[in-house]
Amino acid sequence: MDAGVLLTAIYGKGDDPTRQFREHKETAQVAEQLGFTHLACGQHFIGTELRYYQPIPYLAAVAQAAPTMKVVTHIMLLSMANPVELAEQAATLDAVTEGRAILGVGLGYSDREFLALGVDPKTKVRRFEQGLDLIKRLWSGEPVSDTTDWWHLENAEPSVLPTQQPRMPIWVGGQSTPAIKRAARMGDAWCVPPFPDHDALRELVDVFRAEREAVGLPVETELPVRRELLIASNRAEARDLAAKRAELRYRSYANWGLRGENTMAEAAAAAKAEMPDPEKRFLLGSVDEIVDQLGALREGIGMTNFMFKPHWPGLSHAEAMKQLELFGTEVLPRLRG
């Protein structure tokens, strides 16, 4: 089983930008030394509570500190992007990392972001589907002529192509059933978010594989899974830490507009509470308990890559690095043994 590390946005606009970059580089360096194989960061715009640097230039810079790790845009908001620009930006990332890039894409959910970028949210599915199709065609290197609802190309023959051939891998995010079926049809893997609970996750993996089979695509693919994870001396302590650390993070998601099927907001509303039970979505406990839980995920759903987030808002960088080192030295070797 492979493991990736997320360069999580925990910094606000008042925090020193050089500290953020320095701490993320240290995270990447230590993760590589511990045997992590993937380095990822996500995308948001106008992140009032948290500062998101844009993933492609940021990963290109941080990846220099970890020259063996694959880099993943986890995820780019494709429905708000110009696919011609994104195709060339992602191919550039693949070139400067010598063929180690993975393009992760998704719809996006924040009305604030759609409005800021001049995109009608009602068009996001069509923009996503047409945009991803166009990216794949541009990466083929063959001339492209097409008129979509938003973009027009006439015999365009791009020269900025991925280093990986026939193209770089595409991971598609999403937590609703339609989004997962779309990921199955259009992507190389479903990039599993942390929001569906453990029971829903198992069902949604079956949805993904059934859709792949229905459209004649290989059922067995990479399965990168993100679950929130906290290691402590025991499960009770980990649960308490999870409740404290998650509240601010998931309140931010709710403020940005995350709603709908298999989200924390949906679960909180159903429970008439601020935060639903973390044990339904988190991996919590001692090293032995975490190993057992991850092993069950690997065996139960075929997880190939666990995406680990060490940083949380309010948690010091030193404490986050302790979690990273504990995972890398005590948990990961046992899952690979």
N, C-alpha and C positions, 0 to 999 in steps of 0.2 A: 504494500500500500504506500502510495506517495502522500506527501503532505505539503500544503502551501501555507504561506503566512500573509495575512492581510495587513497592509499599511493603513491602519484605520484613522479616520479623521476624528481626532479628539481635541484639536486645537481651535481656539477662537481667533477672531481678527486681532485681538490685543496681544496674542502670544508672539514671541520672537520667531519670524520665519526661518531664520538660520538654525534655531534649536529644533524646529520640526524636521527640517531636512537632515540635520545631524543625527537626530534620534532615529529617524527612519532608516538612514544608512547603516547605523549600528544594528538595528533590527535585522536588516537584510544580511549583513555580514555574519552575525551570530547564527541566523537561521541557516545560512548556507553551510557553516561549519558543523551545525547539528544534523545536517542531512536533509533539510527541507529542499524540495525540488521546484516549487513555484512561488513567485512573488506577485502579489496582486494589489490593486487599489481601484476604487470605484469613482464614479462621476456624479456630481451634483453641481447646480448653478445657484448663485445667490443663496448660499448656505448660511443663513443668518446666525444660527447657533454654532455651527461648526464650519471650519475652513477646509474646503476641498480644493487641492491643486488639481489641475487637469491631468488625467492619467497618462496620456501618451508622452508628453515631454517629461513628466515627473518620473515615470518608470524608466525612460531612457537614461535619465540622470542617475537614479538610485541603483539601477541595474549594473552600473559600472563598479559598484562595491561588491557585487555578488555575480561574478562572470559566468557561473555555471547554471544559474537558476533560470527557468523559464519565466517569462513575464506575462501577466494576464490582466487585460482591462476588465475589471469585475465590478460594474459593467458600464459600457458606453450607452448613452441614451439615444439610440439610433433614430427613434421617431422624431427627435428634435434636430437631427443632424442633416447636413448635405452629404449624401452617400459618396459622391465623387471625392469630396475632400476627405471623408473618413477613410475611404479605400486607400488613398495615397498616404495619409497620416499613419495608418496601421501598417502599411507596407514599409514605410520608412522606419517604424519601430522594429519591424522584423529584420530590416537590413542592419541597423546599428547594434542590434543584439545578436547578429549572426545567426538568424533563423531560430530564435528562441521565443517568439511572441505568439500569443493566443489572443484572438479578438473575442471578447465577451460583450454581448449586446443585449438590450432589453427595451421595453416600451417606455418606461418612466411613468410616474403617477402624480407628480406635483403640478397642480394648476399654476402655481406661482412660476415654475420653470417654463411651462408651455407659453404663458402670457409674456414672460420676459423675452422669449425667443421668437415670438410672433407666430406660434403654431397653434392651430385649433385642436384641442384634445380629442375632439370627435373623430379626427382623421388619423389618430396615432397608429391604429392597426394597419391601415392601408399604407401609410408612410413607412412603417417598419417593413412590411412585406415587400413593397416595391423597392425600398432602399437596399434591403439585404440581397435581393435578387440582382440588383444593379452592381453591388460590390462584388459579388461572385463573378459576374460577367466581365467586369473591368479587370479582375485579377487573372482572368484567363489569358490576357495578353492579345486576344483577338479584337478586331475592330467592333465597336458597339454603336449601333444606331437604335435609338428608342425615344419615344415621347411618353412620359408618365404624366401623372396629374400635376407634378411639380418640377420635373427635370427633363431637359431635352438634350440628347446627344446625337450627333450626326457623323457617322464614320469616325468615332473617337477611338484612337489606338493608344492606350496608355503605355508609358515606359517605366512608371514607378510601380513595380510588381513585388510581391512577397519573395523573400529569399527561399522559403519553403515551397516546394512544388508537389502537387499541382497548385496548392495554395496553403495559407496558414489555417490552423484549426479555428472553428467558430463555435463558441459556447453561447447558448441562448438562455437567458434568465426568465423567471416568471414563477408565480405560485398558484395561479388559477388554472382550472382544467383546460380552458381554451388556449392559454399561454403555453402550457406544457405540450399540448398537441402540436402547436405551432413550432415549438422547439424541436420536437421529434421530426417534423417534416422538413424544417429549414436549417437546422443546426447539426453539428457533429456530436454535441453533447448537451444535456440539460444542466445548466449551472444552478444547482439547488440553493435557494435562499434559506435563511434561518427561520422563516416565519411559520411554515406548516408544522403542526405538532408531529410527534413521532408516528402516531397511527396514520395520520393523513399522508405523511411522507411515503410510507410503504405503499399506500394505495396509488399515489401519484406516480411513483416509479413504474407501477404496473400500467398506468395510463400511457406513460411515455413509450414503454416498450411495445404495447399493443398498437399504438399509432405507427411506430416504425415498421412493425410487421405488416400493418394494413396497407402502407404505401410502398412496400417492397424494399425497404432499407434494412441494413444490418441491425439486428436488435441489440447486440452487445456493443456498447460504446463506453467511452470513459464516463464515469459518474462522479464529478467533483461535488462534494457535499459540504455545506456550511452548517454547522451547529454551534451555538454558543457553548463555551466550555470553561469550567472553572475547577482547578485542582486545589484541594484543601486537605486538612488532616482527616476529615470525615465528611459524610454527605450533608449533615445538618449545617456545618460551618459553610460548606460550599453553597448550600441553598440560601443562607442568609446573605452571603456576599453577592450572589446572583441577583437577589431581589434589590439590593442597594444599588448595584452597578447598572442594572438594566433599566431602571425607571427613567432616568434622564435620557438615555439613548432612545428608548422606544417612545417616549413622549415627543422627542424630536421627529421621529418618523410620522407620528400621528399629526403633529403640527404641519408637516410638509404635505400631508394629504394621503398617506398610505391607508387605503381602505379595501374592503372586499374579501373575497374568498381566501381562506388560509393566511390571514394576517393577524398580527397581535391585536390590532384594533378591533377586529371582528370578535376575537376571543374575549377581549376585555368587555365589550358591549354585552356579549352573551352572559358573562359572569357578573355583570353590573359592578365591575371593579376597575380600578386604575390599571392594574397589571394582572394578567392571568397567571396561573400556577407555572413557575419556571421549569418545574420538573418535566412538563409535557413537551418542552422544546429544547431544553438545555441538557448538556452532559455534565453531571455534577458528582463530586466525591473525591475519594483518595485516588492515588495512582492506580491501585488495583481495580477500583471501581471504574475508573475512566477506561482502562485497558479493556475491561469486560464490556462496557457499553460500546466502545468503538469496534471491538471485535464482533459484537452482535450486529452492528450496522453493516460492517463489511460482509458478514456471512448472510445477513437477512436481505439486503437489497443490492449487493454487489458494488458497494462503494469502492472506487479506485483511488480517490484523492480526498483527503480531509483538509478543508480550508480553515485554518486556525486564526482567531483574532485575539492577540494577547492584550491589546490596549482597550481601555474603557474610559469614558469621561470621568474625571475625578480621581483616576488611578495614576500614581506616579509612574514615570518611565522605568524607574528601578524595579518597582513591583511587577510591571508588565514583563520586563526582561527575566525576572525570576520564574514567571509562569512559562515563558517561552523555553527557558533552559530546562525546567522540570519536564515539560512535554517532550523536548528533544532528547533528553538523556534517560528518562525513566519510562516514558510511554511509547514513543515511536520505535525504539529498538525491539520492544516486545511484540509489536504488531508486525514487524518485518522478520522476526525470528522464526 
